[in-house]
């Protein structure tokens, strides 16, 4: 009976972590009234907790978190206080899971491990979303640069070619960022300033290099078409080199699963008959 109670408590706590930490924004099932009530409860809990922890957040943490949230695309107006609230709530619930599972046992040292794992979980998730967004931009960058280059070489000015690229480009984070830059240019922001703000906002080295080349060409009065053609070809070469690098890394990454899962099975098949013959 005690074991069953521990299992049920662990399952309930795990569900609470998933539900309260990531909120109703990630709920995909259930009736609408239930979703609204859970969403309201989650938002109120995180809002109150965020206000409590806000005075204790260092300025450096705020700046780094704001930058990462911007790099991740905004995340529904997530704030450093909201991320800190999620970390605190996740740490408490994960610590409860560890306490229920391991309190009084020989593995009691795992309780603080659960606590710190829960504390870091929202931060790890944020970093993962930044990485996913950057990878998506890298995949989309060559295609969008080709569209922009074709537009400029066809006789359009840079702003018109940028608008055509946004119109014809593939949906994704890169097109969203170019669309935001286009909107800034249309409302009167200088083209170079809009590019610099985009480079700072995204903080992707490949995109920063491309935008820096355009800014420099704009300052020096160089042909934008030639610069775009060179940058487009360079991005494609870099993508091929990155694919070759990943292909070369694959054997090394496969080695660990082989050592852990495949080799022991081979050893058992080879040496088990010999062991049994000597033992019996």
Phi, psi and omega per residue, in radians:
X1 nan -0.702 3.122
X2 -1.109 -0.742 3.122
X3 -1.077 -0.751 3.117
X4 -1.091 -0.696 3.126
X5 -1.132 -0.689 3.105
X6 -1.112 -0.737 3.135
X7 -1.098 -0.790 3.136
X8 -1.110 -0.704 3.124
X9 -1.135 -0.701 3.123
X10 -1.127 -0.731 3.124
X11 -1.116 -0.756 3.136
X12 -1.112 -0.739 3.127
X13 -1.144 -0.697 3.121
X14 -1.096 -0.730 3.091
X15 -1.106 -0.642 3.115
X16 -1.132 -0.707 3.104
X17 -1.038 -0.871 -3.107
X18 -1.121 -0.640 -3.048
X19 -1.350 -0.807 -3.036
X20 -1.450 -0.528 -3.080
X21 -1.283 -0.843 -3.058
X22 -1.677 -0.209 2.955
X23 1.344 -3.133 -3.060
X24 -1.301 -0.164 3.113
X25 -1.104 -0.435 -3.119
X26 -1.818 0.120 3.089
X27 -1.337 2.332 -3.119
X28 -2.170 -0.024 -3.135
X29 -2.293 2.913 3.089
X30 1.848 2.857 -3.139
X31 -1.345 2.592 -3.095
X32 -0.954 -0.763 3.117
X33 -1.047 -0.694 3.122
X34 -1.130 -0.744 3.133
X35 -1.088 -0.695 -3.134
X36 -1.169 -0.717 3.140
X37 -1.151 -0.766 3.129
X38 -1.129 -0.711 3.125
X39 -1.094 -0.759 3.121
X40 -1.116 -0.750 3.120
X41 -1.106 -0.748 -3.140
X42 -1.116 -0.806 -3.120
X43 -1.118 -0.723 3.137
X44 -1.146 -0.734 3.138
X45 -1.099 -0.828 -3.117
X46 -1.195 -0.604 3.139
X47 -1.157 -0.790 3.134
X48 -1.159 -0.730 3.129
X49 -1.154 -0.660 3.109
X50 -1.107 -0.676 3.104
X51 -1.168 -0.566 3.133
X52 -1.226 -0.695 -3.066
X53 -1.549 -0.202 -3.073
X54 -0.991 -0.762 -3.118
X55 -1.132 -0.303 -3.065
X56 -1.724 0.024 -3.112
X57 -1.425 2.224 3.095
X58 -1.187 2.677 -3.137
X59 -1.099 -0.639 3.122
X60 -1.118 -0.700 3.101
X61 -1.103 -0.722 3.124
X62 -1.061 -0.812 -3.102
X63 -1.121 -0.801 -3.138
X64 -1.117 -0.720 -3.113
X65 -1.188 -0.740 3.109
X66 -1.052 -0.721 3.132
X67 -1.122 -0.766 -3.139
X68 -1.156 -0.671 3.105
X69 -1.106 -0.726 3.087
X70 -1.114 -0.747 3.121
X71 -1.115 -0.512 3.134
X72 -1.459 -0.022 3.086
X73 1.752 0.194 3.101
X74 1.737 -0.700 3.095
X75 0.922 0.928 3.088
X76 0.966 0.812 3.076
X77 1.062 0.661 3.044
X78 -1.155 2.486 -3.137
X79 -2.056 2.858 3.047
X80 -1.013 -0.628 3.101
X81 -1.130 -0.690 3.114
X82 -1.143 -0.691 3.100
X83 -1.154 -0.735 3.106
X84 -1.097 -0.679 3.101
X85 -1.110 -0.722 3.094
X86 -1.111 -0.672 3.126
X87 -1.143 -0.776 -3.139
X88 -1.118 -0.810 -3.130
X89 -1.127 -0.735 3.112
X90 -1.114 -0.679 3.129
X91 -1.133 -0.738 -3.138
X92 -1.104 -0.823 -3.099
X93 -1.207 -0.694 3.092
X94 -1.149 -0.650 3.069
X95 -1.108 -0.664 3.079
X96 -1.108 -0.694 3.091
X97 -1.074 -0.824 3.118
X98 -1.077 -0.673 3.130
X99 -1.153 -0.741 3.139
X100 -1.131 -0.663 -3.063
X101 -1.412 -0.647 -2.926
X102 -2.169 0.003 -3.131
X103 -1.088 2.285 3.122
X104 1.392 -0.064 -3.133
X105 -1.696 3.041 3.123
X106 -1.171 -0.394 3.131
X107 -1.669 0.558 -3.138
X108 -1.102 -0.391 3.116
X109 -1.145 -0.223 3.123
X110 -1.336 -0.251 3.141
X111 -1.079 -0.918 3.074
X112 -1.118 -0.481 3.077
X113 -1.106 -0.771 3.085
X114 -1.057 -0.729 -3.112
X115 -1.055 -0.885 -3.107
X116 -1.223 -0.553 3.065
X117 -1.115 -0.740 3.077
X118 -1.137 -0.600 3.120
X119 -1.135 -0.638 -3.079
X120 -1.558 -0.234 -3.026
X121 -1.009 -0.870 3.121
X122 -1.089 -0.615 3.117
X123 -1.171 -0.741 3.096
X124 -1.082 -0.718 3.122
X125 -1.098 -0.705 3.111
X126 -1.109 -0.802 3.109
X127 -1.081 -0.633 3.125
X128 -1.173 -0.664 3.111
X129 -1.175 -0.634 3.060
X130 -1.091 -0.782 -3.130
X131 -1.115 -0.743 3.119
X132 -1.093 -0.712 -3.138
X133 -1.165 -0.715 3.098
X134 -1.119 -0.727 3.112
X135 -1.098 -0.700 3.099
X136 -1.106 -0.685 3.112
X137 -1.159 -0.700 3.122
X138 -1.086 -0.675 3.117
X139 -1.181 -0.585 -3.062
X140 -1.557 -0.290 -3.011
X141 -1.059 -0.826 -3.119
X142 -1.028 -0.745 -3.114
X143 -1.104 -0.787 -3.110
X144 -1.211 -0.608 3.080
X145 -1.151 -0.644 3.085
X146 -1.099 -0.740 3.102
X147 -1.077 -0.769 -3.139
X148 -1.133 -0.726 3.130
X149 -1.115 -0.776 3.125
X150 -1.083 -0.685 3.135
X151 -1.122 -0.771 -3.139
X152 -1.186 -0.749 -3.136
X153 -1.205 -0.372 3.097
X154 -1.406 -0.098 3.076
X155 1.988 -0.055 3.114
X156 -1.360 2.627 2.998
X157 -1.318 3.006 -2.995
X158 -1.074 -0.758 -3.096
X159 -1.137 -0.739 3.117
X160 -1.160 -0.702 3.100
X161 -1.141 -0.654 3.100
X162 -1.134 -0.712 3.106
X163 -1.128 -0.703 3.111
X164 -1.154 -0.662 3.106
X165 -1.128 -0.736 3.111
X166 -1.108 -0.648 -3.126
X167 -1.221 -0.724 -3.043
X168 -1.691 -0.157 -3.047
X169 -1.248 2.902 3.122
X170 -1.316 2.432 3.101
X171 -1.070 2.446 -3.131
X172 2.796 3.139 -3.083
X173 -1.133 -0.572 -3.120
X174 -1.178 -0.763 3.106
X175 -1.123 -0.610 3.088
X176 -1.098 -0.736 3.137
X177 -1.189 -0.723 3.089
X178 -1.130 -0.618 3.113
X179 -1.144 -0.687 3.093
X180 -1.139 -0.725 3.095
X181 -1.105 -0.699 3.106
X182 -1.100 -0.713 3.122
X183 -1.105 -0.692 3.107
X184 -1.122 -0.725 3.127
X185 -1.113 -0.693 -3.097
X186 -1.203 -0.485 3.131
X187 -1.560 0.075 3.006
X188 1.980 -0.014 3.090
X189 -1.251 2.414 3.124
X190 -1.052 2.531 -3.067
X191 -1.047 -0.773 3.123
X192 -1.094 -0.703 3.125
X193 -1.144 -0.709 3.110
X194 -1.104 -0.669 3.103
X195 -1.162 -0.744 3.129
X196 -1.111 -0.692 3.119
X197 -1.153 -0.650 3.090
X198 -1.147 -0.746 3.121
X199 -1.090 -0.718 3.118
X200 -1.190 -0.674 -3.081
X201 -1.192 -0.722 -3.069
X202 -1.506 -0.741 3.127
X203 0.984 0.831 3.044
X204 -1.912 2.084 -3.010
X205 -0.954 -0.760 -3.110
X206 -1.107 -0.724 3.129
X207 -1.243 -0.635 3.105
X208 -1.099 -0.714 3.102
X209 -1.080 -0.767 3.131
X210 -1.103 -0.812 -3.118
X211 -1.183 -0.634 3.107
X212 -1.111 -0.672 3.101
X213 -1.131 -0.695 3.113
X214 -1.169 -0.702 3.125
X215 -1.107 -0.746 3.134
X216 -1.144 -0.723 3.115
X217 -1.121 -0.656 3.130
X218 -1.153 -0.672 3.130
X219 -1.182 -0.714 -3.063
X220 -1.501 -0.101 -3.132
X221 1.312 0.418 -3.141
X222 -1.360 2.905 3.121
X223 -1.247 2.108 -3.139
X224 -1.158 -0.590 -3.117
X225 -1.081 -0.764 -3.141
X226 -1.164 -0.714 3.119
X227 -1.102 -0.741 3.126
X228 -1.101 -0.706 -3.141
X229 -1.118 -0.762 3.129
X230 -1.128 -0.782 -3.127
X231 -1.152 -0.660 3.120
X232 -1.109 -0.787 3.108
X233 -1.128 -0.686 3.116
X234 -1.115 -0.670 3.120
X235 -1.143 -0.686 3.129
X236 -1.184 -0.702 3.092
X237 -1.104 -0.736 3.130
X238 -1.123 -0.654 3.107
X239 -1.128 -0.706 3.095
X240 -1.121 -0.725 3.111
X241 -1.133 -0.649 3.117
X242 -1.168 -0.659 3.095
X243 -1.163 -0.700 3.090
X244 -1.124 -0.675 3.128
X245 -1.108 -0.765 3.123
X246 -1.141 -0.630 3.099
X247 -1.146 -0.645 3.111
X248 -1.240 -0.495 3.131
X249 -1.395 -0.294 -3.063
X250 -1.041 -0.805 3.134
X251 -1.017 -0.651 3.127
X252 -1.168 -0.702 3.137
X253 -1.219 -0.538 3.124
X254 -1.285 -0.387 -3.056
X255 -1.066 -0.707 -3.099
X256 -1.123 -0.858 3.059
X257 -1.056 -0.597 3.105
X258 -1.101 -0.804 -3.116
X259 -1.153 -0.657 -3.055
X260 -1.396 -0.712 -2.968
X261 -1.904 -0.712 -3.002
X262 -1.501 -0.869 -3.083
X263 -1.042 -0.766 3.094
X264 -1.019 -0.657 3.115
X265 -1.128 -0.721 3.106
X266 -1.105 -0.743 3.132
X267 -1.105 -0.690 3.118
X268 -1.110 -0.762 -3.127
X269 -1.126 -0.668 -3.082
X270 -1.347 -0.761 -2.960
X271 -1.750 -0.270 -3.138
X272 -1.074 -0.791 3.109
X273 -1.056 -0.655 3.128
X274 -1.150 -0.721 3.139
X275 -1.122 -0.761 -3.125
X276 -1.158 -0.640 -3.134
X277 -1.166 -0.657 3.108
X278 -1.320 -0.616 -3.077
X279 -1.339 -0.551 -3.071
X280 -2.088 nan nan
